[in-house]
Amino acid sequence: MRTHTATAVLSGAVVLSALVLPGAAQAAEHPGAATGLRAFAAQSVQPKDAVGGTTFKDGLLNNGKDVVLGVTGKKSVPVMFTAFDEEGLALTQAFLWQGTDSSSTDTITGALGTDDDPVCNETTVEGGYSYSCKAVFTIDPAVDFKDGNGTAGPWKLFLGAFDLYLNISIDDDVVRSSIKRAATLTANASPEPVKKGKTITVTGKLSRANWTTGKYAGYATQPVKLQFRKKGTSTYTTLKTVNTSSTGTLKATTKAVSDGYYRFVFAGTGTTGTATAPGDFVDVR
């Protein structure tokens, strides 16, 4: 996991003491300001200690969906939020963090692979200025989470801002989401074809991403639903629930009634995404 660290404990005011901000601007125009906010965020400073009057709302991480990652490939995670300040802002910054203390350098994660700050569009409104902001966090599980699967689970969005007078505002719990390990699921129904009334056995396996090894491994003792869809229809019906073995394998039996498709469905957990096996057709004669 890439964690954000500061090489020195600096206050935003010290870093920005020589910076003159005549009007609201994007953070990219003031790299010194961005450095100051990152250093501030890495200190033991709680949101209640911030002195600015910026407010944040309407935070949205990954369009409101869980972030589900396999073992390879980068994933772009969009972030959107709104900021308001009476005087105007010099910059905003976004982090994802996990744990109980947003000031810990072990848990604050700077944009997960990018140092780019949010891009904000300013609008003059009654009583001040409103900013519609967007950012993209790029996550590579093979790099960012290779040291442990324990990072799967709830994450929080940290937002911070400098106003034009160098006052700092932060909110370390604007919105929450989950970063989860991807799961895969298979299903095979047999015999094919089968006589009506005879037993059908459906086997399969539930696996999930292991970020440490870079491979998928069986997910043990998890409830999985066996479902059936009659030929010519579009709706699956749950027949029973079975648990995976210690290696993630599945086995369920049912009676052959009519032609149709059998599949397994996994609802997911707090650390693992959902999975649905492709339906396997059985011809009943």
LUMDODO-32812 format. One line per field, with one value per residue (C-alpha): x, y, z. Coordinates in steps of 0.25 Angstrom, whole numbers. Layout:
N
u	c(X, ...) $
v	c(Y, ...) $
w	c(Z, ...) $
END
This chain:
285
u	c(0, 5, 4, 6, 18, 24, 39, 37, 26, 22, 10, 2, 5, 20, 20, 11, 16, 22, 11, 2, -12, -19, -31, -37, -28, -25, -15, -7, -3, 2, 10, 15, 1, -1, 12, 7, -6, 0, 9, -2, -10, 2, 2, -5, -16, -31, -42, -46, -33, -34, -37, -43, -58, -59, -70, -70, -83, -88, -76, -77, -66, -66, -80, -86, -81, -71, -57, -54, -40, -34, -19, -15, -18, -20, -34, -38, -47, -54, -57, -66, -70, -75, -67, -72, -64, -68, -55, -51, -41, -27, -27, -34, -28, -34, -28, -34, -30, -34, -34, -37, -27, -27, -14, -6, 4, 1, -13, -14, -12, -10, -19, -14, -3, -5, -1, -11, -20, -35, -40, -50, -60, -63, -77, -81, -93, -100, -91, -78, -72, -76, -67, -71, -58, -54, -42, -38, -30, -22, -21, -12, -14, -1, 6, -3, -7, 3, 7, -6, -20, -24, -26, -39, -51, -56, -49, -52, -50, -42, -44, -35, -34, -27, -35, -29, -24, -17, -26, -28, -41, -42, -52, -47, -60, -68, -72, -69, -67, -61, -49, -51, -44, -50, -57, -59, -69, -72, -83, -84, -97, -97, -101, -105, -115, -123, -136, -147, -148, -133, -123, -114, -101, -96, -81, -73, -62, -62, -49, -44, -32, -20, -13, -1, 2, -4, -13, -27, -29, -41, -51, -54, -67, -76, -91, -94, -108, -111, -121, -129, -135, -145, -143, -150, -151, -142, -143, -134, -140, -132, -133, -124, -112, -99, -85, -72, -62, -48, -43, -54, -61, -76, -86, -101, -111, -126, -136, -138, -151, -150, -139, -132, -120, -113, -103, -97, -98, -89, -94, -80, -75, -69, -56, -60, -68, -80, -79, -89, -85, -90, -103, -100, -111, -117, -126, -137, -143) $
v	c(0, 14, 22, 37, 42, 56, 58, 69, 74, 87, 96, 101, 116, 114, 107, 118, 130, 136, 132, 143, 139, 150, 141, 127, 118, 103, 96, 92, 107, 107, 95, 100, 101, 87, 83, 90, 84, 70, 73, 78, 66, 57, 64, 60, 70, 67, 74, 82, 89, 94, 109, 111, 113, 104, 94, 81, 73, 64, 55, 43, 32, 23, 27, 22, 7, -1, -2, -16, -20, -32, -36, -28, -16, -1, 4, 18, 23, 36, 45, 57, 67, 81, 92, 105, 117, 132, 137, 127, 116, 115, 99, 87, 73, 59, 46, 32, 27, 15, 13, 22, 34, 42, 49, 36, 35, 20, 21, 34, 30, 42, 39, 25, 27, 41, 54, 62, 71, 72, 81, 90, 100, 112, 118, 131, 129, 137, 138, 133, 124, 109, 99, 87, 78, 65, 56, 42, 32, 22, 9, -2, -14, -21, -8, -1, -14, -24, -24, -29, -32, -26, -13, -18, -12, 2, 14, 29, 41, 52, 66, 79, 93, 106, 119, 132, 136, 122, 117, 102, 94, 79, 69, 54, 47, 53, 40, 25, 14, 0, -5, -20, -32, -37, -51, -62, -73, -85, -95, -108, -116, -131, -141, -135, -139, -144, -152, -144, -146, -151, -144, -133, -129, -115, -113, -101, -92, -78, -71, -57, -48, -49, -36, -42, -53, -47, -59, -64, -74, -82, -75, -84, -86, -76, -77, -78, -79, -89, -83, -89, -82, -90, -90, -78, -70, -58, -60, -69, -75, -79, -94, -95, -89, -97, -94, -94, -104, -101, -99, -92, -103, -105, -116, -116, -126, -124, -131, -130, -124, -116, -111, -99, -93, -95, -85, -81, -67, -61, -48, -43, -39, -26, -29, -37, -33, -41, -52, -59, -72, -73, -82, -96, -102, -116, -123, -131, -143) $
w	c(0, -4, 9, 9, 18, 20, 21, 31, 40, 34, 36, 24, 29, 29, 15, 9, 16, 4, -5, -10, -15, -22, -26, -26, -34, -37, -28, -40, -41, -26, -24, -11, -5, -9, -1, 11, 11, 10, 21, 30, 27, 32, 46, 58, 54, 56, 48, 60, 60, 46, 46, 32, 29, 16, 16, 8, 4, -7, -7, -16, -18, -30, -33, -20, -23, -16, -22, -26, -30, -36, -35, -47, -55, -51, -47, -48, -37, -39, -27, -27, -16, -14, -6, -1, 5, 7, 2, -8, -9, -13, -14, -10, -7, -6, 1, 4, 18, 27, 41, 53, 52, 39, 44, 44, 33, 33, 29, 20, 6, -4, -16, -18, -28, -33, -27, -36, -28, -31, -42, -37, -45, -37, -37, -30, -21, -10, 2, -5, -15, -18, -24, -32, -31, -38, -36, -40, -31, -39, -31, -35, -26, -30, -25, -15, -7, -9, 5, 11, 9, 22, 15, 9, 15, 18, 14, 16, 8, 14, 8, 11, 6, 7, 6, 0, 14, 16, 26, 26, 26, 27, 27, 29, 27, 16, 10, 12, 2, 2, -5, -8, -13, -26, -26, -37, -37, -46, -48, -55, -55, -59, -64, -77, -82, -71, -69, -62, -47, -46, -38, -43, -37, -38, -35, -35, -28, -21, -22, -18, -21, -12, -13, -6, -15, -28, -30, -27, -16, -11, -2, 10, 17, 10, 7, -8, -14, -24, -34, -46, -58, -67, -82, -88, -76, -71, -56, -47, -34, -22, -19, -7, 0, 2, 8, 1, 6, 12, -2, -7, -15, -16, -18, -18, -23, -28, -35, -51, -54, -67, -77, -71, -66, -52, -46, -33, -27, -16, -9, -5, 9, 15, 9, -4, -16, -21, -32, -41, -49, -63, -64, -69, -77, -75, -84, -77, -85) $
END
